[in-house]
């Protein structure tokens, strides 16, 4: 089954609310089959495959040619990176590619992904590039691209860049004074801190709060603690702020939250914040050490913004992975939950097309178009802190917005073509969805990065959830590989 056909099938199984326009969701799910670009830029093992220097060089040349217009002015690209060792290899390869086709380069050094998106706009660059593999371990790396509007590229743009990557090495090369120039921006981090601080309510301060922030030894290791301190926090306990090139996301950050929870308890902090390697997502922790995911944070901010009149529409946008409990708590307050395919780019696309100003993912990508064009973990954390300051209650009371509906996820590895192509697997999924009825959801989807089928079932009846998950997983495991 092709990717587009599969996503349409998943949406057919999942979308039951008549207010959710299925045709629009299917339109948003359109995916071009690409060789290099995945769900969030290009990513892979550093110094191999897509992330080998020669392919990164080709990417720089192709992206530069795509964004160069023959209008007589010079064109520029801004480049940031996280703290991976391989960034020192990938950055010069990109620089060589861009400058060889005549594009000027502005280098930021370590900087969060959302900062690069912001700087692309504020510096009037034609293109923004972030060198990162997000929450992955140090041996991976990747490249995220942003257009002049600070938004992630469309599938059409990525496809066009891939076509340009197949051109000859000498096509489009410049020479002499037409080569691109390179400049390093030393104040990029300070600029970003000031932009982020401006998103916090001007009438509020963080006085009296003791905050733990885990920066995952990543891109925000300087900017996040500085932001919290300058906004008045009594004490900022910073962990994951000693990058050495290989310790990014290693036992820390938003995907490994044990270190955060332990630090909050050890320091008797009021709240904990965990960012990932490129700081575009966050997970939080209350004063009791309980981990708070993106669904709870979306409920808090969504309901808070409804109360203060900040929502542009009567609802928020999330993905099919968000817990049913989020949908219910929003519904009780008269807010809709619009679901998109997995991936913050799908959330962002729907928000932009339909004028929603808040959305996100269970994983902690929170998108607030009033402040940024992409997910920003630091800005999202400040919005949560603003609610805590406003309510003057402990984090454990403010952050527990609903009781999550029991949810199980099982990954099934396969070889050959996807087992989801078989009619009896399709039929079993439909039967399971019908059996859950209004008391739960079934989501079966192929991973975008690995040969895995992800089986997710949630519902009020835990025994039924367990049985449905087990039955579907066993059926997929027993499916013979399709040659």
MOUR-V274350 format. One record per helix or strand. SS is the DSSP state (2 for helix, 1 for strand). FROM is the first residue (numbers start at 1). LEN is the number of residues. If there is no record, write none. Layout:
SS,FROM,LEN
SS,FROM,LEN
This chain:
2,3,12
2,22,7
1,38,1
1,41,5
2,49,3
2,53,15
1,75,7
2,87,14
1,103,8
2,113,10
1,127,5
1,140,8
1,152,1
2,155,11
2,176,3
1,182,3
2,188,10
1,210,5
2,223,8
1,235,5
2,258,9
1,271,5
1,282,5
1,291,2
2,294,15
1,315,5
2,324,9
1,336,5
2,344,11
1,358,3
1,366,3
2,377,15
2,395,5
1,407,7
1,417,1
2,419,3
2,423,17
1,440,7
1,452,8
2,462,17
1,482,1
